[in-house]
């Protein structure tokens, strides 16, 4: 896959954290990722998994795929 094609398949977002929130997030560096973006991305994905959002979406997509 070409680099330009890869970039078109990602979504970049800018978020703002308070100093207190950032200190908490920084504690996960090395545990949930090596750079800021990776740590924040993994925290979001872990939260979605904890709330069963990921599982629900996979099940929904699976059901929708079977109905075609």
mmCIF file of the N, C-alpha and C atoms, coordinates in Angstrom:
data_MODEL
# 
_entry.id   MODEL 
# 
loop_
_atom_site.group_PDB 
_atom_site.id 
_atom_site.type_symbol 
_atom_site.label_atom_id 
_atom_site.label_alt_id 
_atom_site.label_comp_id 
_atom_site.label_asym_id 
_atom_site.label_entity_id 
_atom_site.label_seq_id 
_atom_site.pdbx_PDB_ins_code 
_atom_site.Cartn_x 
_atom_site.Cartn_y 
_atom_site.Cartn_z 
_atom_site.occupancy 
_atom_site.B_iso_or_equiv 
_atom_site.pdbx_formal_charge 
_atom_site.auth_seq_id 
_atom_site.auth_comp_id 
_atom_site.auth_asym_id 
_atom_site.auth_atom_id 
_atom_site.pdbx_PDB_model_num 
ATOM 1   N N  . UNK A 1 1  ? 0.850   -1.181  0.000  1.00 0.00 ? 1  UNK A N  1 
ATOM 2   C CA . UNK A 1 1  ? 0.000   0.000   0.000  1.00 0.00 ? 1  UNK A CA 1 
ATOM 3   C C  . UNK A 1 1  ? 0.892   1.240   0.000  1.00 0.00 ? 1  UNK A C  1 
ATOM 4   N N  . UNK A 1 2  ? 0.574   2.200   -0.838 1.00 0.00 ? 2  UNK A N  1 
ATOM 5   C CA . UNK A 1 2  ? 1.345   3.426   -0.917 1.00 0.00 ? 2  UNK A CA 1 
ATOM 6   C C  . UNK A 1 2  ? 1.107   4.277   0.325  1.00 0.00 ? 2  UNK A C  1 
ATOM 7   N N  . UNK A 1 3  ? 2.130   5.078   0.645  1.00 0.00 ? 3  UNK A N  1 
ATOM 8   C CA . UNK A 1 3  ? 2.047   5.928   1.826  1.00 0.00 ? 3  UNK A CA 1 
ATOM 9   C C  . UNK A 1 3  ? 0.837   6.863   1.754  1.00 0.00 ? 3  UNK A C  1 
ATOM 10  N N  . UNK A 1 4  ? 0.568   7.434   0.581  1.00 0.00 ? 4  UNK A N  1 
ATOM 11  C CA . UNK A 1 4  ? -0.569  8.355   0.451  1.00 0.00 ? 4  UNK A CA 1 
ATOM 12  C C  . UNK A 1 4  ? -1.897  7.634   0.666  1.00 0.00 ? 4  UNK A C  1 
ATOM 13  N N  . UNK A 1 5  ? -1.977  6.368   0.251  1.00 0.00 ? 5  UNK A N  1 
ATOM 14  C CA . UNK A 1 5  ? -3.190  5.586   0.480  1.00 0.00 ? 5  UNK A CA 1 
ATOM 15  C C  . UNK A 1 5  ? -3.362  5.297   1.964  1.00 0.00 ? 5  UNK A C  1 
ATOM 16  N N  . UNK A 1 6  ? -2.252  5.007   2.649  1.00 0.00 ? 6  UNK A N  1 
ATOM 17  C CA . UNK A 1 6  ? -2.308  4.743   4.093  1.00 0.00 ? 6  UNK A CA 1 
ATOM 18  C C  . UNK A 1 6  ? -2.830  5.959   4.832  1.00 0.00 ? 6  UNK A C  1 
ATOM 19  N N  . UNK A 1 7  ? -2.322  7.135   4.498  1.00 0.00 ? 7  UNK A N  1 
ATOM 20  C CA . UNK A 1 7  ? -2.717  8.358   5.191  1.00 0.00 ? 7  UNK A CA 1 
ATOM 21  C C  . UNK A 1 7  ? -4.198  8.668   4.987  1.00 0.00 ? 7  UNK A C  1 
ATOM 22  N N  . UNK A 1 8  ? -4.766  8.270   3.862  1.00 0.00 ? 8  UNK A N  1 
ATOM 23  C CA . UNK A 1 8  ? -6.176  8.555   3.623  1.00 0.00 ? 8  UNK A CA 1 
ATOM 24  C C  . UNK A 1 8  ? -7.088  7.645   4.443  1.00 0.00 ? 8  UNK A C  1 
ATOM 25  N N  . UNK A 1 9  ? -6.533  6.588   5.011  1.00 0.00 ? 9  UNK A N  1 
ATOM 26  C CA . UNK A 1 9  ? -7.333  5.642   5.785  1.00 0.00 ? 9  UNK A CA 1 
ATOM 27  C C  . UNK A 1 9  ? -7.237  5.875   7.288  1.00 0.00 ? 9  UNK A C  1 
ATOM 28  N N  . UNK A 1 10 ? -6.597  6.946   7.701  1.00 0.00 ? 10 UNK A N  1 
ATOM 29  C CA . UNK A 1 10 ? -6.491  7.251   9.122  1.00 0.00 ? 10 UNK A CA 1 
ATOM 30  C C  . UNK A 1 10 ? -7.212  8.559   9.415  1.00 0.00 ? 10 UNK A C  1 
ATOM 31  N N  . UNK A 1 11 ? -7.601  8.718   10.660 1.00 0.00 ? 11 UNK A N  1 
ATOM 32  C CA . UNK A 1 11 ? -8.253  9.951   11.097 1.00 0.00 ? 11 UNK A CA 1 
ATOM 33  C C  . UNK A 1 11 ? -7.423  10.527  12.231 1.00 0.00 ? 11 UNK A C  1 
ATOM 34  N N  . UNK A 1 12 ? -6.973  11.738  12.065 1.00 0.00 ? 12 UNK A N  1 
ATOM 35  C CA . UNK A 1 12 ? -6.210  12.410  13.113 1.00 0.00 ? 12 UNK A CA 1 
ATOM 36  C C  . UNK A 1 12 ? -7.141  13.377  13.844 1.00 0.00 ? 12 UNK A C  1 
ATOM 37  N N  . UNK A 1 13 ? -7.016  13.403  15.153 1.00 0.00 ? 13 UNK A N  1 
ATOM 38  C CA . UNK A 1 13 ? -7.813  14.332  15.950 1.00 0.00 ? 13 UNK A CA 1 
ATOM 39  C C  . UNK A 1 13 ? -6.908  15.045  16.941 1.00 0.00 ? 13 UNK A C  1 
ATOM 40  N N  . UNK A 1 14 ? -7.283  16.250  17.256 1.00 0.00 ? 14 UNK A N  1 
ATOM 41  C CA . UNK A 1 14 ? -6.544  17.015  18.245 1.00 0.00 ? 14 UNK A CA 1 
ATOM 42  C C  . UNK A 1 14 ? -7.402  17.075  19.500 1.00 0.00 ? 14 UNK A C  1 
ATOM 43  N N  . UNK A 1 15 ? -6.818  16.708  20.620 1.00 0.00 ? 15 UNK A N  1 
ATOM 44  C CA . UNK A 1 15 ? -7.552  16.746  21.885 1.00 0.00 ? 15 UNK A CA 1 
ATOM 45  C C  . UNK A 1 15 ? -6.787  17.591  22.889 1.00 0.00 ? 15 UNK A C  1 
ATOM 46  N N  . UNK A 1 16 ? -7.501  18.102  23.859 1.00 0.00 ? 16 UNK A N  1 
ATOM 47  C CA . UNK A 1 16 ? -6.906  18.933  24.896 1.00 0.00 ? 16 UNK A CA 1 
ATOM 48  C C  . UNK A 1 16 ? -7.146  18.273  26.247 1.00 0.00 ? 16 UNK A C  1 
ATOM 49  N N  . UNK A 1 17 ? -6.084  18.192  27.048 1.00 0.00 ? 17 UNK A N  1 
ATOM 50  C CA . UNK A 1 17 ? -6.166  17.629  28.389 1.00 0.00 ? 17 UNK A CA 1 
ATOM 51  C C  . UNK A 1 17 ? -5.706  18.668  29.393 1.00 0.00 ? 17 UNK A C  1 
ATOM 52  N N  . UNK A 1 18 ? -6.261  18.610  30.590 1.00 0.00 ? 18 UNK A N  1 
ATOM 53  C CA . UNK A 1 18 ? -5.754  19.453  31.669 1.00 0.00 ? 18 UNK A CA 1 
ATOM 54  C C  . UNK A 1 18 ? -4.406  18.889  32.104 1.00 0.00 ? 18 UNK A C  1 
ATOM 55  N N  . UNK A 1 19 ? -3.663  19.660  32.869 1.00 0.00 ? 19 UNK A N  1 
ATOM 56  C CA . UNK A 1 19 ? -2.364  19.194  33.364 1.00 0.00 ? 19 UNK A CA 1 
ATOM 57  C C  . UNK A 1 19 ? -2.537  17.934  34.209 1.00 0.00 ? 19 UNK A C  1 
ATOM 58  N N  . UNK A 1 20 ? -3.577  17.899  35.018 1.00 0.00 ? 20 UNK A N  1 
ATOM 59  C CA . UNK A 1 20 ? -3.837  16.733  35.866 1.00 0.00 ? 20 UNK A CA 1 
ATOM 60  C C  . UNK A 1 20 ? -4.163  15.499  35.025 1.00 0.00 ? 20 UNK A C  1 
ATOM 61  N N  . UNK A 1 21 ? -4.985  15.666  34.005 1.00 0.00 ? 21 UNK A N  1 
ATOM 62  C CA . UNK A 1 21 ? -5.310  14.547  33.114 1.00 0.00 ? 21 UNK A CA 1 
ATOM 63  C C  . UNK A 1 21 ? -4.052  14.041  32.410 1.00 0.00 ? 21 UNK A C  1 
ATOM 64  N N  . UNK A 1 22 ? -3.205  14.978  31.946 1.00 0.00 ? 22 UNK A N  1 
ATOM 65  C CA . UNK A 1 22 ? -2.001  14.577  31.222 1.00 0.00 ? 22 UNK A CA 1 
ATOM 66  C C  . UNK A 1 22 ? -1.024  13.828  32.128 1.00 0.00 ? 22 UNK A C  1 
ATOM 67  N N  . UNK A 1 23 ? -0.901  14.258  33.383 1.00 0.00 ? 23 UNK A N  1 
ATOM 68  C CA . UNK A 1 23 ? -0.025  13.534  34.326 1.00 0.00 ? 23 UNK A CA 1 
ATOM 69  C C  . UNK A 1 23 ? -0.497  12.096  34.482 1.00 0.00 ? 23 UNK A C  1 
ATOM 70  N N  . UNK A 1 24 ? -1.793  11.900  34.544 1.00 0.00 ? 24 UNK A N  1 
ATOM 71  C CA . UNK A 1 24 ? -2.351  10.555  34.656 1.00 0.00 ? 24 UNK A CA 1 
ATOM 72  C C  . UNK A 1 24 ? -2.055  9.742   33.394 1.00 0.00 ? 24 UNK A C  1 
ATOM 73  N N  . UNK A 1 25 ? -2.267  10.332  32.232 1.00 0.00 ? 25 UNK A N  1 
ATOM 74  C CA . UNK A 1 25 ? -2.012  9.641   30.963 1.00 0.00 ? 25 UNK A CA 1 
ATOM 75  C C  . UNK A 1 25 ? -0.534  9.281   30.826 1.00 0.00 ? 25 UNK A C  1 
ATOM 76  N N  . UNK A 1 26 ? 0.349   10.184  31.209 1.00 0.00 ? 26 UNK A N  1 
ATOM 77  C CA . UNK A 1 26 ? 1.787   9.924   31.094 1.00 0.00 ? 26 UNK A CA 1 
ATOM 78  C C  . UNK A 1 26 ? 2.233   8.719   31.910 1.00 0.00 ? 26 UNK A C  1 
ATOM 79  N N  . UNK A 1 27 ? 1.510   8.383   32.953 1.00 0.00 ? 27 UNK A N  1 
ATOM 80  C CA . UNK A 1 27 ? 1.855   7.211   33.770 1.00 0.00 ? 27 UNK A CA 1 
ATOM 81  C C  . UNK A 1 27 ? 1.738   5.920   32.975 1.00 0.00 ? 27 UNK A C  1 
ATOM 82  N N  . UNK A 1 28 ? 1.002   5.942   31.869 1.00 0.00 ? 28 UNK A N  1 
ATOM 83  C CA . UNK A 1 28 ? 0.812   4.744   31.056 1.00 0.00 ? 28 UNK A CA 1 
ATOM 84  C C  . UNK A 1 28 ? 1.838   4.607   29.935 1.00 0.00 ? 28 UNK A C  1 
ATOM 85  N N  . UNK A 1 29 ? 2.719   5.599   29.775 1.00 0.00 ? 29 UNK A N  1 
ATOM 86  C CA . UNK A 1 29 ? 3.768   5.495   28.757 1.00 0.00 ? 29 UNK A CA 1 
ATOM 87  C C  . UNK A 1 29 ? 4.666   4.317   29.086 1.00 0.00 ? 29 UNK A C  1 
ATOM 88  N N  . UNK A 1 30 ? 4.951   3.518   28.079 1.00 0.00 ? 30 UNK A N  1 
ATOM 89  C CA . UNK A 1 30 ? 5.760   2.324   28.273 1.00 0.00 ? 30 UNK A CA 1 
ATOM 90  C C  . UNK A 1 30 ? 4.917   1.112   28.612 1.00 0.00 ? 30 UNK A C  1 
ATOM 91  N N  . UNK A 1 31 ? 3.709   1.339   29.121 1.00 0.00 ? 31 UNK A N  1 
ATOM 92  C CA . UNK A 1 31 ? 2.792   0.251   29.465 1.00 0.00 ? 31 UNK A CA 1 
ATOM 93  C C  . UNK A 1 31 ? 1.769   0.074   28.347 1.00 0.00 ? 31 UNK A C  1 
ATOM 94  N N  . UNK A 1 32 ? 1.192   1.185   27.911 1.00 0.00 ? 32 UNK A N  1 
ATOM 95  C CA . UNK A 1 32 ? 0.147   1.126   26.878 1.00 0.00 ? 32 UNK A CA 1 
ATOM 96  C C  . UNK A 1 32 ? 0.616   1.718   25.552 1.00 0.00 ? 32 UNK A C  1 
ATOM 97  N N  . UNK A 1 33 ? 1.890   2.000   25.445 1.00 0.00 ? 33 UNK A N  1 
ATOM 98  C CA . UNK A 1 33 ? 2.437   2.544   24.205 1.00 0.00 ? 33 UNK A CA 1 
ATOM 99  C C  . UNK A 1 33 ? 3.699   3.318   24.470 1.00 0.00 ? 33 UNK A C  1 
ATOM 100 N N  . UNK A 1 34 ? 4.383   3.660   23.394 1.00 0.00 ? 34 UNK A N  1 
ATOM 101 C CA . UNK A 1 34 ? 5.664   4.340   23.554 1.00 0.00 ? 34 UNK A CA 1 
ATOM 102 C C  . UNK A 1 34 ? 5.587   5.836   23.270 1.00 0.00 ? 34 UNK A C  1 
ATOM 103 N N  . UNK A 1 35 ? 4.588   6.274   22.535 1.00 0.00 ? 35 UNK A N  1 
ATOM 104 C CA . UNK A 1 35 ? 4.459   7.712   22.294 1.00 0.00 ? 35 UNK A CA 1 
ATOM 105 C C  . UNK A 1 35 ? 3.061   8.191   22.685 1.00 0.00 ? 35 UNK A C  1 
ATOM 106 N N  . UNK A 1 36 ? 2.902   9.502   22.722 1.00 0.00 ? 36 UNK A N  1 
ATOM 107 C CA . UNK A 1 36 ? 1.649   10.097  23.205 1.00 0.00 ? 36 UNK A CA 1 
ATOM 108 C C  . UNK A 1 36 ? 0.423   9.578   22.458 1.00 0.00 ? 36 UNK A C  1 
ATOM 109 N N  . UNK A 1 37 ? 0.482   9.600   21.130 1.00 0.00 ? 37 UNK A N  1 
ATOM 110 C CA . UNK A 1 37 ? -0.676  9.184   20.331 1.00 0.00 ? 37 UNK A CA 1 
ATOM 111 C C  . UNK A 1 37 ? -1.025  7.726   20.579 1.00 0.00 ? 37 UNK A C  1 
ATOM 112 N N  . UNK A 1 38 ? -0.017  6.883   20.677 1.00 0.00 ? 38 UNK A N  1 
ATOM 113 C CA . UNK A 1 38 ? -0.260  5.456   20.895 1.00 0.00 ? 38 UNK A CA 1 
ATOM 114 C C  . UNK A 1 38 ? -0.904  5.211   22.258 1.00 0.00 ? 38 UNK A C  1 
ATOM 115 N N  . UNK A 1 39 ? -0.432  5.911   23.274 1.00 0.00 ? 39 UNK A N  1 
ATOM 116 C CA . UNK A 1 39 ? -0.987  5.753   24.619 1.00 0.00 ? 39 UNK A CA 1 
ATOM 117 C C  . UNK A 1 39 ? -2.453  6.199   24.643 1.00 0.00 ? 39 UNK A C  1 
ATOM 118 N N  . UNK A 1 40 ? -2.745  7.372   24.095 1.00 0.00 ? 40 UNK A N  1 
ATOM 119 C CA . UNK A 1 40 ? -4.123  7.876   24.093 1.00 0.00 ? 40 UNK A CA 1 
ATOM 120 C C  . UNK A 1 40 ? -5.022  6.951   23.280 1.00 0.00 ? 40 UNK A C  1 
ATOM 121 N N  . UNK A 1 41 ? -4.559  6.510   22.112 1.00 0.00 ? 41 UNK A N  1 
ATOM 122 C CA . UNK A 1 41 ? -5.345  5.590   21.273 1.00 0.00 ? 41 UNK A CA 1 
ATOM 123 C C  . UNK A 1 41 ? -5.661  4.308   22.036 1.00 0.00 ? 41 UNK A C  1 
ATOM 124 N N  . UNK A 1 42 ? -4.662  3.734   22.707 1.00 0.00 ? 42 UNK A N  1 
ATOM 125 C CA . UNK A 1 42 ? -4.877  2.485   23.431 1.00 0.00 ? 42 UNK A CA 1 
ATOM 126 C C  . UNK A 1 42 ? -5.780  2.659   24.645 1.00 0.00 ? 42 UNK A C  1 
ATOM 127 N N  . UNK A 1 43 ? -5.717  3.815   25.295 1.00 0.00 ? 43 UNK A N  1 
ATOM 128 C CA . UNK A 1 43 ? -6.633  4.091   26.405 1.00 0.00 ? 43 UNK A CA 1 
ATOM 129 C C  . UNK A 1 43 ? -8.071  4.140   25.887 1.00 0.00 ? 43 UNK A C  1 
ATOM 130 N N  . UNK A 1 44 ? -8.282  4.817   24.771 1.00 0.00 ? 44 UNK A N  1 
ATOM 131 C CA . UNK A 1 44 ? -9.628  4.906   24.184 1.00 0.00 ? 44 UNK A CA 1 
ATOM 132 C C  . UNK A 1 44 ? -10.127 3.521   23.788 1.00 0.00 ? 44 UNK A C  1 
ATOM 133 N N  . UNK A 1 45 ? -9.286  2.736   23.122 1.00 0.00 ? 45 UNK A N  1 
ATOM 134 C CA . UNK A 1 45 ? -9.695  1.390   22.705 1.00 0.00 ? 45 UNK A CA 1 
ATOM 135 C C  . UNK A 1 45 ? -9.977  0.492   23.904 1.00 0.00 ? 45 UNK A C  1 
ATOM 136 N N  . UNK A 1 46 ? -9.177  0.612   24.961 1.00 0.00 ? 46 UNK A N  1 
ATOM 137 C CA . UNK A 1 46 ? -9.421  -0.181  26.168 1.00 0.00 ? 46 UNK A CA 1 
ATOM 138 C C  . UNK A 1 46 ? -10.754 0.209   26.801 1.00 0.00 ? 46 UNK A C  1 
ATOM 139 N N  . UNK A 1 47 ? -11.055 1.505   26.822 1.00 0.00 ? 47 UNK A N  1 
ATOM 140 C CA . UNK A 1 47 ? -12.324 1.966   27.382 1.00 0.00 ? 47 UNK A CA 1 
ATOM 141 C C  . UNK A 1 47 ? -13.498 1.437   26.564 1.00 0.00 ? 47 UNK A C  1 
ATOM 142 N N  . UNK A 1 48 ? -13.382 1.505   25.235 1.00 0.00 ? 48 UNK A N  1 
ATOM 143 C CA . UNK A 1 48 ? -14.447 0.988   24.370 1.00 0.00 ? 48 UNK A CA 1 
ATOM 144 C C  . UNK A 1 48 ? -14.651 -0.506  24.591 1.00 0.00 ? 48 UNK A C  1 
ATOM 145 N N  . UNK A 1 49 ? -13.569 -1.243  24.740 1.00 0.00 ? 49 UNK A N  1 
ATOM 146 C CA . UNK A 1 49 ? -13.674 -2.688  24.981 1.00 0.00 ? 49 UNK A CA 1 
ATOM 147 C C  . UNK A 1 49 ? -14.319 -2.954  26.337 1.00 0.00 ? 49 UNK A C  1 
ATOM 148 N N  . UNK A 1 50 ? -13.933 -2.179  27.346 1.00 0.00 ? 50 UNK A N  1 
ATOM 149 C CA . UNK A 1 50 ? -14.499 -2.352  28.686 1.00 0.00 ? 50 UNK A CA 1 
ATOM 150 C C  . UNK A 1 50 ? -16.006 -2.115  28.689 1.00 0.00 ? 50 UNK A C  1 
ATOM 151 N N  . UNK A 1 51 ? -16.452 -1.172  27.897 1.00 0.00 ? 51 UNK A N  1 
ATOM 152 C CA . UNK A 1 51 ? -17.881 -0.839  27.825 1.00 0.00 ? 51 UNK A CA 1 
ATOM 153 C C  . UNK A 1 51 ? -18.627 -1.746  26.854 1.00 0.00 ? 51 UNK A C  1 
ATOM 154 N N  . UNK A 1 52 ? -17.956 -2.728  26.321 1.00 0.00 ? 52 UNK A N  1 
ATOM 155 C CA . UNK A 1 52 ? -18.523 -3.697  25.368 1.00 0.00 ? 52 UNK A CA 1 
ATOM 156 C C  . UNK A 1 52 ? -18.945 -3.065  24.053 1.00 0.00 ? 52 UNK A C  1 
ATOM 157 N N  . UNK A 1 53 ? -18.481 -1.874  23.770 1.00 0.00 ? 53 UNK A N  1 
ATOM 158 C CA . UNK A 1 53 ? -18.814 -1.215  22.510 1.00 0.00 ? 53 UNK A CA 1 
ATOM 159 C C  . UNK A 1 53 ? -18.198 -1.978  21.349 1.00 0.00 ? 53 UNK A C  1 
ATOM 160 N N  . UNK A 1 54 ? -16.955 -2.400  21.501 1.00 0.00 ? 54 UNK A N  1 
ATOM 161 C CA . UNK A 1 54 ? -16.269 -3.124  20.434 1.00 0.00 ? 54 UNK A CA 1 
ATOM 162 C C  . UNK A 1 54 ? -16.993 -4.429  20.141 1.00 0.00 ? 54 UNK A C  1 
ATOM 163 N N  . UNK A 1 55 ? -17.300 -5.195  21.165 1.00 0.00 ? 55 UNK A N  1 
ATOM 164 C CA . UNK A 1 55 ? -17.989 -6.473  20.994 1.00 0.00 ? 55 UNK A CA 1 
ATOM 165 C C  . UNK A 1 55 ? -19.353 -6.275  20.349 1.00 0.00 ? 55 UNK A C  1 
ATOM 166 N N  . UNK A 1 56 ? -20.093 -5.283  20.793 1.00 0.00 ? 56 UNK A N  1 
ATOM 167 C CA . UNK A 1 56 ? -21.422 -5.006  20.236 1.00 0.00 ? 56 UNK A CA 1 
ATOM 168 C C  . UNK A 1 56 ? -21.340 -4.659  18.758 1.00 0.00 ? 56 UNK A C  1 
ATOM 169 N N  . UNK A 1 57 ? -20.350 -3.865  18.380 1.00 0.00 ? 57 UNK A N  1 
ATOM 170 C CA . UNK A 1 57 ? -20.196 -3.473  16.976 1.00 0.00 ? 57 UNK A CA 1 
ATOM 171 C C  . UNK A 1 57 ? -19.818 -4.660  16.107 1.00 0.00 ? 57 UNK A C  1 
ATOM 172 N N  . UNK A 1 58 ? -18.950 -5.533  16.612 1.00 0.00 ? 58 UNK A N  1 
ATOM 173 C CA . UNK A 1 58 ? -18.559 -6.724  15.852 1.00 0.00 ? 58 UNK A CA 1 
ATOM 174 C C  . UNK A 1 58 ? -19.771 -7.627  15.654 1.00 0.00 ? 58 UNK A C  1 
ATOM 175 N N  . UNK A 1 59 ? -20.554 -7.819  16.713 1.00 0.00 ? 59 UNK A N  1 
ATOM 176 C CA . UNK A 1 59 ? -21.757 -8.652  16.605 1.00 0.00 ? 59 UNK A CA 1 
ATOM 177 C C  . UNK A 1 59 ? -22.757 -8.046  15.627 1.00 0.00 ? 59 UNK A C  1 
ATOM 178 N N  . UNK A 1 60 ? -22.941 -6.734  15.693 1.00 0.00 ? 60 UNK A N  1 
ATOM 179 C CA . UNK A 1 60 ? -23.878 -6.052  14.805 1.00 0.00 ? 60 UNK A CA 1 
ATOM 180 C C  . UNK A 1 60 ? -23.428 -6.192  13.353 1.00 0.00 ? 60 UNK A C  1 
ATOM 181 N N  . UNK A 1 61 ? -22.154 -5.989  13.105 1.00 0.00 ? 61 UNK A N  1 
ATOM 182 C CA . UNK A 1 61 ? -21.624 -6.109  11.744 1.00 0.00 ? 61 UNK A CA 1 
ATOM 183 C C  . UNK A 1 61 ? -21.740 -7.540  11.243 1.00 0.00 ? 61 UNK A C  1 
ATOM 184 N N  . UNK A 1 62 ? -21.543 -8.490  12.138 1.00 0.00 ? 62 UNK A N  1 
ATOM 185 C CA . UNK A 1 62 ? -21.642 -9.899  11.768 1.00 0.00 ? 62 UNK A CA 1 
ATOM 186 C C  . UNK A 1 62 ? -23.074 -10.248 11.374 1.00 0.00 ? 62 UNK A C  1 
ATOM 187 N N  . UNK A 1 63 ? -24.036 -9.764  12.155 1.00 0.00 ? 63 UNK A N  1 
ATOM 188 C CA . UNK A 1 63 ? -25.447 -10.013 11.837 1.00 0.00 ? 63 UNK A CA 1 
ATOM 189 C C  . UNK A 1 63 ? -25.830 -9.340  10.525 1.00 0.00 ? 63 UNK A C  1 
ATOM 190 N N  . UNK A 1 64 ? -25.373 -8.129  10.326 1.00 0.00 ? 64 UNK A N  1 
ATOM 191 C CA . UNK A 1 64 ? -25.697 -7.390  9.102  1.00 0.00 ? 64 UNK A CA 1 
ATOM 192 C C  . UNK A 1 64 ? -25.090 -8.079  7.885  1.00 0.00 ? 64 UNK A C  1 
ATOM 193 N N  . UNK A 1 65 ? -23.908 -8.632  8.034  1.00 0.00 ? 65 UNK A N  1 
ATOM 194 C CA . UNK A 1 65 ? -23.263 -9.338  6.933  1.00 0.00 ? 65 UNK A CA 1 
ATOM 195 C C  . UNK A 1 65 ? -23.975 -10.613 6.567  1.00 0.00 ? 65 UNK A C  1 
ATOM 196 N N  . UNK A 1 66 ? -24.600 -11.260 7.524  1.00 0.00 ? 66 UNK A N  1 
ATOM 197 C CA . UNK A 1 66 ? -25.321 -12.501 7.277  1.00 0.00 ? 66 UNK A CA 1 
ATOM 198 C C  . UNK A 1 66 ? -26.681 -12.289 6.643  1.00 0.00 ? 66 UNK A C  1 
ATOM 199 N N  . UNK A 1 67 ? -27.179 -11.047 6.675  1.00 0.00 ? 67 UNK A N  1 
ATOM 200 C CA . UNK A 1 67 ? -28.516 -10.763 6.147  1.00 0.00 ? 67 UNK A CA 1 
ATOM 201 C C  . UNK A 1 67 ? -28.498 -10.329 4.690  1.00 0.00 ? 67 UNK A C  1 
ATOM 202 N N  . UNK A 1 68 ? -27.330 -10.223 4.096  1.00 0.00 ? 68 UNK A N  1 
ATOM 203 C CA . UNK A 1 68 ? -27.250 -9.731  2.715  1.00 0.00 ? 68 UNK A CA 1 
ATOM 204 C C  . UNK A 1 68 ? -27.709 -10.738 1.722  1.00 0.00 ? 68 UNK A C  1 
# 
